[in-house]
């Protein structure tokens, strides 16, 4: 009897493994076929960086940096077209996300990401851009400002994760980031994440507002659910807090214009922990608090974000 139980367990494991592999490959094909690169590539020291360029290159340049679990589609869905009448806009995929390959097998620091995107921007002919980052992108924006102050005109943080915070790290991200079990967990999620799971995740990110109609279809979820992107995202999020412990004390040395927009109903990245402190630390930093708004104001309140970018351009002498 025990022998047959063991055989049945082995057969079950083989079937689940084979099915998982097939579903992962199927979703990888869907990602390649349905969401090819929407822009072009620039190579930085041999590393390809995917970007979307819009607007007149003769105008001031705005760089848009997406958050965790994101890609260029988060900005090209709607927001970027609000800027192209008076700005040259560059939207980047961060390393490991979208169509920009990971920089390393295990994560990549904020400093590495800022260096890569700053170099890519310079190679594209923009030496003094306004850099705009949402959520995790806000952390990359501030690393850019701290470590490349001669190659940034102004910084705009949209619900940016910019300071270390209290509380435990998300256990799922820690497990996906593990070199031992991460590859297995990432493939299981890639294979078996349901539409309901994705819809719930999007709803939580936008709460208390609702996601715009068509957002879930346009955001390129198959790209987000690739195993290597899940791992890169988890590693970066797991390392973020400790990196911010070293980065945040350097904000007080900044002299560039800094604009911040943050909703007071944001439960993903808290207003007080991240944005109120920045105003206290950076002389001249300007914070706009959006009443009752959650974590995605570039979708729910785009006019306020455009206004912040315009203020940054004016303060930097670009208008």
Buried (B, 14 or more C-beta within 10 A) or exposed (E): EEEEEEEEEEEEEEEEEEEBEEBBEEBBEBBEEEBEBBBEBBEBEEBBBBBBBBBEEEBBBBBBBBBBBBBBBBBBBBBBBBBBEBBBBBBBBBBBBBBBBBBEEEBBBBBBBBBBBBBBBBEBEBEBBBBBBBBBBBBBBBBBBBBBEEBBBBBBBBBBBBBBEEEEBEEEBBBBBBEEEBBBBBBBBBBBBEEEEBEEBBEEBBBEBEBBEEBBEBBBBBBBBBBBBBBBBBBBBBBBBEBBEBBBEBBEEBEBBBBBBBBBBBEBBBBEBBBBBBBEBBEEBBBBEBEEBBBBBBBBBBEBBBBBBBBBBEBBEBE
